[in-house]
Amino acid sequence: MQFQPIYYDGELLLPKIELHMASCQAIGIVTDVKRKQLLMDQLVDHSNYYLFQAQQAEYMRLTVEELITFLNKITERNERVTSLMDYFALKEERKVKIKDLSPSKRMYVTLMRVFFAHQPTLVLEEPYFYLEEQDRRQLKRILEDLSKEKQILILTSNLEDAMISCDVIYRLNEFGFYPLDIRDSEEDKQEVLEQDQANITIQKISTKRNEKVILFNPPEIDYIESIEGSILVHVGGENYDCALTLTELEHRLLNFGFFRCHRSYIVNLQKVREIITWTKNSYSLRLNTDQDAVVPLSRSKLQELKALLNI
């Protein structure tokens, strides 16, 4: 597997990479959102790779059993659906529509597509990030089985997620592409985690409403704004108070695809649908949310955003 170098304004964002992937091996690359997307972009048109992208869409109106039956049929695996439901540990959810599953279980069901992929190499973007503990264990078991006959590459921003399934882990950042020393003992694993602490990201944002503390996963958040000294986290058309500053939130959400688009706004780039040009010096971002939200984009941030989105 090869990746060609990419430069932007004279800066090397992505060095030339040659990965020698052996059978029965899972490789992890720990990197930021920008470089993760650059890696994915170079694999899109390659027939030997099956790409699973974070927040991949699913057939929400199908039941779990209907989806597994559909995937089993179109990939001509011809396995008994009841056996597959047992293997995936989804018997209790078999008649539940995907839209009615919990966010973790819905993502786990979507990840089942990798089981049916015919390509010899599986490339998974953030497969563990959206999963709760039980679903993580099930996915780990399935990937271990798949690795016996396929090559697996996991792209993630979180070292801990890479350590769940990967035999070899590399870090890709502004200093280059280099392997991490991942050893077997718990003591050595803890040492690696401590050395990499600056790159391990939190997975919950704490907010408050009516004296109740509400925790959100970063992908749930649409955008964050500062109004007269108050920080509001917007989720699904509702807003929640947050005690952190915008600068603190920007730092914590950096590896989750968030962007400081304005001095008073941070936006989830996964939710951006359109860049609106009002005048030569006035821009906004329209979000793909139920409320069709629009947030301002500073002129000074326009080029940085275009570079992030590769446009």
N, C-alpha and C positions, 0 to 999 in steps of 0.2 A: 504494500500500500504506500503510495507516494503523494506528497503534497508539495505544490510549487510555492516558492516564496512570494510574498505580497508586501509591497511598500505603500506607504501613504505619507505624502509630504516629506519624503526622504527618510522616514522612519520605517524600520523593518518590523512589520506587525506579525508576520508569519514566516519563519525560516523554512528552508527546504527540509522536508522530513521524509525519511524512509523507514517505514515500520516493517520489520520482519516478523510476521505473525505465524506462529506454529499452530498445529492442530491441538485441540484440547487446551487452549489457552485463552484467557480473557485479559485484554489490555485496557488500562484506563488512562485517560489524559485529563488532568485537572487544569482548568484554564478559566479565563473570564468569558463573559457573554460575547464580546466582540470576536475574539479569536475562535470561540466555539462555532460561531456562525460561519466564519471564513473556512473552517475545516469542513463543515457540512456542505457548503456551497460547492466545494471541489469534488464531492462524492455523488451529487444529485443524479448525474447522467451515466453513472457506471452500473452496468447490468449485474455485476458480481456482488453488489452491496444492497442489503435491505436497510433502509433508513427509517428509524423511529424518531420522530421529532416531538419535543415537549409540547403539550397541549394539542396533540393530534386529535382531529375530529372523529366522531363516532356516530353510528346509526342510532340515534337516541330513542326512536320509537320501537326498536326491536327489543325483545326480551333477551336475556343472556343466552338462553338455549337456542333461540332463533339465530343469534349472531354466530355462535359456535357452529351450528348446523350449516349456515351460509358459508363460513370460512372453510369448513371441512369439505363442502361440495365444490367450491370454485377452485380450491387447490388440489382436488382429487386425491386427498389423503385416504378417503374411504375408511375411516376409523369409526367405531361405534361412538355415537354422540354421548351416550350414557357413560362410557368409559372415559371420554374426554372431560365430562363434567366432574367425574370423580378425581381425575388427575389434576385438574385445575382447582379442586376444592371449592366448587361453585354450585353444589347440589341445592343448597338452601336458597340460592338466588336465581335458580334456573327459570322461574316464571316472572321474575321482576324485570320491568323495562329498564333499559340502561339509564334513561333520564331520571329514574327514581332511586338509583343507587347512591350511596354516599360518594363524595368526591374521590376518596381513596379507592373504593371498590370499582368505581367507574374507570379510573385510570388503570387499575390492575386488569380489568377486562379488556381495555383497549390494548394493553401490552401483550395480551395473548396472541395478537397478530404475528408477533415474532416467531411463535411456535410453528406457524403455518408457512413461513417464508421459505421459498425454494433456493434463495441465494446462499452461497457458501459462507458469506461474511455478514454478520449483523452489526449495525452501528446504531447505538442507542444514546439519545440525548436525555440526560437527567432522568433515568428510569426509576430511581428510588425516591426522588425528592418529594413527590406528591403522595407517597404511600405511607399508611400507618404500619405499625410494627408487624401485625399478622400478615398483611399483604406483602410486606418486604420479605418475610421469611418464605412465603410461597413463591415469589418471583425469584428469589435466590436459588431455591431448589430447581426451578424450571431452567434457569440459565445454566446451572451446573450440568443438567442433563443435555442441554443444547450444545454446550461447549465440548462434549465428547465427539461431536461430528461437525461442528461449525467453529469458525473464528468469530470472536466477539470483541468489539471495541466500544467502550463506554466513555462518553464525553460528559464531564460534570464540572461544576464549580466547587464541589464539596469533597474534600479528601476522604472524609468518613464514608460517604456513599461509594467512592471508588474502592475502598478497602473491603466492602461487603463481598464483592464478586471477583475482583481483579487479581491476577497472579503477578502482573507487572504494572507499575504505575509510573507515568511520566508527568512532569509539570511543564506547562507552556506559558511563558509570561514575557515581559519586556527584556528579561535576561537570556532568553533562548528556550531551547527544548532539551530537557535533561531528565534522567531517571531518578526516582526517589528510592531511598533505601528502606524497603519494607521488609521487616524481619518477622519471625514467627511468634516470639514470646510476647505476652501481654505487656511486659515491661518495655520491650523495644517498640511496640506499637504506640504506647503512651508517649515515648520519647519523640517519635516521629510527629505525633499529633501536637505536642508542645512546640516543636520546632516550626510547625506549620500553622500555629494558632492564628496568626494574622490573616490567613486565607480561609479559615473555617467560618462560615456564615451562620447566623441564627436563622431559625425557620419559623419564628412567630413574631408578630408585631403586636405589642400590647396597647389596647385602647380602653376608653372608659365611657360608659353611658348609664345614666341613672344609678350611679354608685356601683355599677357592676363592671368588672374587668372582662373585656372581650378580646380574645386572641385571634389574629388572622394570619393565615399563610400568605406570604408575599404575592403569589399568583392571583389571589382573590382581590387584591387591591387595584382599583382603577387609577387613582391619582391621589396626591397629597398636596394640600395647600396651606399657606400661612395667611391668616386674616387677623389683623390687629393684635398680633402677638399670640394668637391661638393657632394650634396645629390641628387640622382636620384631615382625617383619613377617610376617603370616599370609597365605599364598597357597595356595589349593586344599587346605586341611587340613594344610599343613606350615608350620613357622615358621622364620624366618631372622634371624640377628643383624644389627643395623644400627648403625653408629657415630654416626649423627646423633641429636640429641635430638628429643623429641616436638615441641617448639616449632619447631625447624628444619624438621621434616617437615610440620608444619601449614602453615607458610608456603609451602613448595615445592609442596604438593598442593592449595592453596587453589582454584586454577582448574580442578582436575580432579574436582570434586564430592565432596571429602572434608570431614568435619566433626569437630571436636573435641567429642565427645559426653560426655566425662568427663575429669577431670584426667589420667587414665592411659590414655585410649583415643582413637584417631582411627579413624573408620569411613568406608568407601566408601558414600556414600548410594545409589549405583546398586544396591548389594547388599542394602539394607534391605527386608525384606518386611513386618515387623509391629512396631508399638510396643506393648510389653507393659506393662500397669499392674499391679504387684504390690500396692501399697498406695497411699494418697494421696500419699506422698512417695517412692515407690520405682518406678523404671521401667527397662526394658531394651529393647534392639533385637534382634529376631531377623533373621538374615541369610539370604538366599536362596543358600546355598552347599551343597556336597555334605555338609559336616559339620554343617549346621543350627546354626551358631554363634549364641551369644547374648552381647551385650556390654552393659555398664551404660550407662544414660543419666542424667546428673545432673539433678536437679529444676530447677536454675537454667538448664539448657540446653533444657528442653522447649519453651518458647515460641519460642525462636530456631529450633529445628528445625522446628516447625510452620509458621513463617513461610517458611523455606527451601522446604519441601515444599508450601506453599500449601494447608494443611489447617486 
